[in-house]
Amino acid sequence: MKNKILFLVVSLFVLVALSGCIPGDATSSVAHPAGFFWGIWHGWLAPLTLIISIFDKNIHIYEVANSGFWYDLGYYMAIISGFGGLSFYRKKHRN
């Protein structure tokens, strides 16, 4: 029982900590646009951002103030890797 409570507390802490870096939180601007590494970070947080954007209209799943190609590349690399798309080697299961 104590392990479940500890897991719940740690999970909630991680979610709150991660929600501070979601797209649309005013950390990026036209003068300082989000780049490649912010794109990777926002791609990893996309599922959480989608849920938060339902309740907060100021939060978007994609950073509007970005550097263009490099942000897009990082974002899509993170999205694709989350589904295993960047894996060059996959085990083939024999039946």
MDTraj code that builds the backbone (N, CA, C; nanometers):
import mdtraj as md
import numpy as np

residues = "MET LYS ASN LYS ILE LEU PHE LEU VAL VAL SER LEU PHE VAL LEU VAL ALA LEU SER GLY CYS ILE PRO GLY ASP ALA THR SER SER VAL ALA HIS PRO ALA GLY PHE PHE TRP GLY ILE TRP HIS GLY TRP LEU ALA PRO LEU THR LEU ILE ILE SER ILE PHE ASP LYS ASN ILE HIS ILE TYR GLU VAL ALA ASN SER GLY PHE TRP TYR ASP LEU GLY TYR TYR MET ALA ILE ILE SER GLY PHE GLY GLY LEU SER PHE TYR ARG LYS LYS HIS ARG ASN".split()
xyz = np.array([
    [0.0823, -0.1197, 0.0000],
    [0.0000, 0.0000, 0.0000],
    [0.0868, 0.1263, 0.0000],
    [0.1965, 0.1234, 0.0750],
    [0.2840, 0.2400, 0.0807],
    [0.3506, 0.2658, -0.0538],
    [0.3809, 0.1584, -0.1278],
    [0.4419, 0.1753, -0.2597],
    [0.3470, 0.2439, -0.3564],
    [0.2186, 0.2107, -0.3486],
    [0.1209, 0.2730, -0.4373],
    [0.1058, 0.4219, -0.4071],
    [0.1052, 0.4576, -0.2809],
    [0.0926, 0.5982, -0.2429],
    [0.2176, 0.6751, -0.2856],
    [0.3332, 0.6168, -0.2646],
    [0.4581, 0.6805, -0.3062],
    [0.4605, 0.6997, -0.4583],
    [0.4183, 0.5978, -0.5319],
    [0.4132, 0.6081, -0.6773],
    [0.3184, 0.7191, -0.7204],
    [0.2032, 0.7297, -0.6570],
    [0.1061, 0.8339, -0.6901],
    [0.1628, 0.9730, -0.6621],
    [0.2272, 0.9901, -0.5481],
    [0.2839, 1.1200, -0.5120],
    [0.3955, 1.1594, -0.6090],
    [0.4837, 1.0654, -0.6402],
    [0.5925, 1.0936, -0.7335],
    [0.5376, 1.1235, -0.8725],
    [0.4374, 1.0493, -0.9172],
    [0.3776, 1.0727, -1.0489],
    [0.3147, 1.2113, -1.0575],
    [0.2425, 1.2514, -0.9547],
    [0.1818, 1.3842, -0.9545],
    [0.2881, 1.4939, -0.9542],
    [0.3952, 1.4732, -0.8787],
    [0.5040, 1.5704, -0.8766],
    [0.5671, 1.5856, -1.0148],
    [0.5919, 1.4741, -1.0821],
    [0.6521, 1.4775, -1.2156],
    [0.5589, 1.5480, -1.3138],
    [0.4296, 1.5194, -1.3091],
    [0.3346, 1.5850, -1.3995],
    [0.3301, 1.7356, -1.3775],
    [0.3314, 1.7777, -1.2526],
    [0.3292, 1.9216, -1.2234],
    [0.4590, 1.9868, -1.2687],
    [0.5714, 1.9189, -1.2468],
    [0.7011, 1.9735, -1.2887],
    [0.7098, 1.9849, -1.4407],
    [0.6614, 1.8854, -1.5114],
    [0.6657, 1.8878, -1.6578],
    [0.5705, 1.9903, -1.7170],
    [0.4608, 2.0177, -1.6506],
    [0.3626, 2.1101, -1.7063],
    [0.4129, 2.2540, -1.7080],
    [0.5232, 2.2822, -1.6433],
    [0.5804, 2.4158, -1.6460],
    [0.6530, 2.4472, -1.7757],
    [0.6736, 2.3486, -1.8607],
    [0.7517, 2.3677, -1.9839],
    [0.6725, 2.3322, -2.1083],
    [0.5437, 2.3499, -2.1052],
    [0.4617, 2.3132, -2.2197],
    [0.4539, 2.4284, -2.3196],
    [0.4241, 2.4000, -2.4449],
    [0.4147, 2.5059, -2.5462],
    [0.3076, 2.6090, -2.5115],
    [0.3362, 2.7342, -2.5402],
    [0.2404, 2.8407, -2.5152],
    [0.2494, 2.8990, -2.3759],
    [0.3563, 2.8655, -2.3020],
    [0.3689, 2.9153, -2.1647],
    [0.4485, 3.0452, -2.1568],
    [0.4686, 3.1127, -2.2686],
    [0.5341, 3.2435, -2.2794],
    [0.6838, 3.2393, -2.2534],
    [0.7485, 3.1223, -2.2631],
    [0.8945, 3.1178, -2.2515],
    [0.9598, 3.1509, -2.3851],
    [0.8888, 3.1324, -2.4940],
    [0.9410, 3.1640, -2.6274],
    [0.8692, 3.2867, -2.6817],
    [0.9439, 3.3677, -2.7567],
    [0.8858, 3.4867, -2.8179],
    [0.9447, 3.5022, -2.9577],
    [0.9016, 3.6046, -3.0282],
    [0.9545, 3.6294, -3.1617],
    [1.1033, 3.6615, -3.1527],
    [1.1438, 3.7325, -3.0474],
    [1.2847, 3.7669, -3.0296],
    [1.3693, 3.6449, -2.9921],
    [1.3114, 3.5524, -2.9185],
    [1.3807, 3.4296, -2.8756],
    [1.2921, 3.3092, -2.9069],
    [1.2887, 3.2665, -3.0332],
    [1.1989, 3.1560, -3.0707],
    [1.2483, 3.0209, -3.0196],
    [1.1561, 2.9284, -3.0082],
    [1.1889, 2.7917, -2.9671],
    [1.2665, 2.7237, -3.0790],
    [1.3728, 2.6533, -3.0452],
    [1.4569, 2.5885, -3.1441],
    [1.4443, 2.4369, -3.1416],
    [1.5484, 2.3707, -3.1872],
    [1.5498, 2.2255, -3.2039],
    [1.5222, 2.1517, -3.0724],
    [1.5939, 2.1874, -2.9660],
    [1.5791, 2.1152, -2.8397],
    [1.4445, 2.1417, -2.7733],
    [1.3924, 2.2633, -2.7886],
    [1.2563, 2.2893, -2.7403],
    [1.1556, 2.2077, -2.8201],
    [1.1820, 2.1881, -2.9484],
    [1.0947, 2.1050, -3.0310],
    [1.0915, 1.9617, -2.9810],
    [1.2081, 1.9073, -2.9455],
    [1.2129, 1.7722, -2.8894],
    [1.1340, 1.7673, -2.7588],
    [1.1574, 1.8651, -2.6724],
    [1.0894, 1.8671, -2.5430],
    [0.9373, 1.8775, -2.5598],
    [0.8933, 1.9649, -2.6482],
    [0.7495, 1.9815, -2.6704],
    [0.6883, 1.8574, -2.7354],
    [0.7641, 1.7872, -2.8182],
    [0.7153, 1.6627, -2.8765],
    [0.6957, 1.5552, -2.7710],
    [0.7889, 1.5473, -2.6750],
    [0.7743, 1.4495, -2.5671],
    [0.6550, 1.4816, -2.4776],
    [0.6267, 1.6108, -2.4613],
    [0.5164, 1.6522, -2.3741],
    [0.3825, 1.6642, -2.4467],
    [0.3784, 1.6314, -2.5740],
    [0.2565, 1.6504, -2.6536],
    [0.1329, 1.5814, -2.5944],
    [0.1397, 1.4557, -2.5465],
    [0.0185, 1.3955, -2.4896],
    [-0.0322, 1.4704, -2.3662],
    [0.0588, 1.5120, -2.2790],
    [0.0195, 1.5886, -2.1607],
    [-0.0354, 1.7251, -2.2005],
    [0.0273, 1.7880, -2.2983],
    [-0.0171, 1.9190, -2.3456],
    [-0.1572, 1.9114, -2.4059],
    [-0.1861, 1.8042, -2.4758],
    [-0.3188, 1.7872, -2.5347],
    [-0.4264, 1.7849, -2.4268],
    [-0.3996, 1.7149, -2.3188],
    [-0.4969, 1.7075, -2.2093],
    [-0.5127, 1.8436, -2.1416],
    [-0.4016, 1.9111, -2.1148],
    [-0.4078, 2.0420, -2.0496],
    [-0.4768, 2.1443, -2.1390],
    [-0.4579, 2.1364, -2.2704],
    [-0.5181, 2.2343, -2.3614],
    [-0.6705, 2.2261, -2.3646],
    [-0.7264, 2.1155, -2.3195],
    [-0.8726, 2.1048, -2.3113],
    [-0.9267, 2.2023, -2.2071],
    [-0.8500, 2.2210, -2.0976],
    [-0.8956, 2.3038, -1.9866],
    [-0.8422, 2.4473, -1.9901],
    [-0.7313, 2.4690, -2.0610],
    [-0.6699, 2.6017, -2.0678],
    [-0.6521, 2.6410, -2.2141],
    [-0.7275, 2.7387, -2.2586],
    [-0.7260, 2.7795, -2.3993],
    [-0.5979, 2.8519, -2.4388],
    [-0.5143, 2.8941, -2.3439],
    [-0.3879, 2.9609, -2.3749],
    [-0.2756, 2.8627, -2.4060],
    [-0.2960, 2.7363, -2.3788],
    [-0.1956, 2.6331, -2.4014],
    [-0.2248, 2.5651, -2.5347],
    [-0.1206, 2.5530, -2.6166],
    [-0.1335, 2.4888, -2.7468],
    [-0.0404, 2.3687, -2.7529],
    [-0.0692, 2.2760, -2.8396],
    [0.0119, 2.1549, -2.8504],
    [0.1431, 2.1829, -2.9249],
    [0.1524, 2.2979, -2.9903],
    [0.2667, 2.3316, -3.0742],
    [0.3050, 2.4768, -3.0474],
    [0.4339, 2.5034, -3.0264],
    [0.4799, 2.6403, -2.9990],
    [0.4721, 2.7258, -3.1259],
    [0.3977, 2.8343, -3.1185],
    [0.3787, 2.9212, -3.2342],
    [0.5063, 3.0006, -3.2632],
    [0.5727, 3.0487, -3.1598],
    [0.6965, 3.1262, -3.1768],
    [0.8143, 3.0290, -3.1835],
    [0.8373, 2.9729, -3.3029],
    [0.9460, 2.8760, -3.3186],
    [1.0400, 2.9179, -3.4299],
    [1.1525, 2.8451, -3.4406],
    [1.2560, 2.8816, -3.5378],
    [1.2337, 2.8196, -3.6752],
    [1.1231, 2.7536, -3.6948],
    [1.0924, 2.6977, -3.8260],
    [1.1359, 2.5526, -3.8399],
    [1.2193, 2.5251, -3.9392],
    [1.2573, 2.3886, -3.9725],
    [1.3174, 2.3128, -3.8551],
    [1.4082, 2.3755, -3.7806],
    [1.4772, 2.3036, -3.6724],
    [1.3819, 2.2680, -3.5582],
    [1.2900, 2.3568, -3.5267],
    [1.1893, 2.3245, -3.4253],
    [1.1013, 2.2095, -3.4743],
    [1.0569, 2.2196, -3.5978],
    [0.9724, 2.1148, -3.6559],
    [1.0437, 1.9797, -3.6553],
    [1.1715, 1.9792, -3.6932],
    [1.2481, 1.8548, -3.6960],
    [1.2559, 1.7921, -3.5572],
    [1.2886, 1.8706, -3.4559],
    [1.2945, 1.8193, -3.3195],
    [1.1596, 1.7702, -3.2711],
    [1.0556, 1.8454, -3.3021],
    [0.9200, 1.8095, -3.2592],
    [0.8775, 1.6752, -3.3199],
    [0.8948, 1.6619, -3.4501],
    [0.8519, 1.5389, -3.5159],
    [0.9400, 1.4199, -3.4802],
    [1.0688, 1.4430, -3.4549],
    [1.1549, 1.3334, -3.4089],
    [1.1050, 1.2793, -3.2752],
    [1.0666, 1.3693, -3.1852],
    [1.0168, 1.3259, -3.0548],
    [0.8825, 1.2548, -3.0675],
    [0.7937, 1.3066, -3.1500],
    [0.6634, 1.2426, -3.1704],
    [0.6812, 1.1027, -3.2295],
    [0.7625, 1.0921, -3.3336],
    [0.7830, 0.9635, -3.4005],
    [0.8527, 0.8644, -3.3087],
    [0.9526, 0.9093, -3.2345],
    [1.0253, 0.8171, -3.1469],
    [0.9369, 0.7670, -3.0330],
    [0.8369, 0.8449, -2.9954],
    [0.7439, 0.7997, -2.8924],
    [0.6637, 0.6787, -2.9352],
    [0.6475, 0.6613, -3.0641],
    [0.5749, 0.5459, -3.1160],
    [0.6672, 0.4394, -3.1715],
    [0.7978, 0.4538, -3.1509],
    [0.8928, 0.3537, -3.1974],
    [0.9297, 0.3668, -3.3438],
    [0.9002, 0.4803, -3.4046],
    [0.9244, 0.4976, -3.5467],
    [1.0690, 0.5203, -3.5851],
    [1.1544, 0.5585, -3.4897],
    [1.2951, 0.5816, -3.5215],
    [1.3801, 0.4577, -3.4980],
    [1.3174, 0.3492, -3.4660],
    [1.3915, 0.2261, -3.4411],
    [1.4331, 0.1639, -3.5738],
    [1.5639, 0.1430, -3.5900],
    [1.6137, 0.0828, -3.7133],
    [1.6154, -0.0689, -3.7037],
    [1.6062, -0.1203, -3.5831],
    [1.6118, -0.2642, -3.5641],
    [1.4956, -0.3049, -3.4746],
    [1.4211, -0.3984, -3.5218],
    [1.3108, -0.4518, -3.4422],
    [1.3245, -0.6026, -3.4372],
    [1.2963, -0.6555, -3.3210],
    [1.2999, -0.8004, -3.3081],
    [1.1813, -0.8609, -3.3808],
    [1.2082, -0.9663, -3.4500],
    [1.0996, -1.0377, -3.5167],
    [1.0643, -1.1573, -3.4311],
    [0.9403, -1.1635, -3.3959],
    [0.8936, -1.2723, -3.3115],
    [0.8572, -1.3927, -3.3974],
    [0.9042, -1.5040, -3.3554],
    [0.8679, -1.6276, -3.4254],
    [0.7540, -1.6943, -3.3523],
    [0.6614, -1.7416, -3.4276],
    [0.5457, -1.8101, -3.3667],
    [0.5690, -1.9574, -3.3583],
])
top = md.Topology()
chain = top.add_chain()
for i, resn in enumerate(residues, 1):
    res = top.add_residue(resn, chain, resSeq=i)
    for name in ("N", "CA", "C"):
        top.add_atom(name, md.element.get_by_symbol(name[0]), res)
traj = md.Trajectory(xyz[None], top)
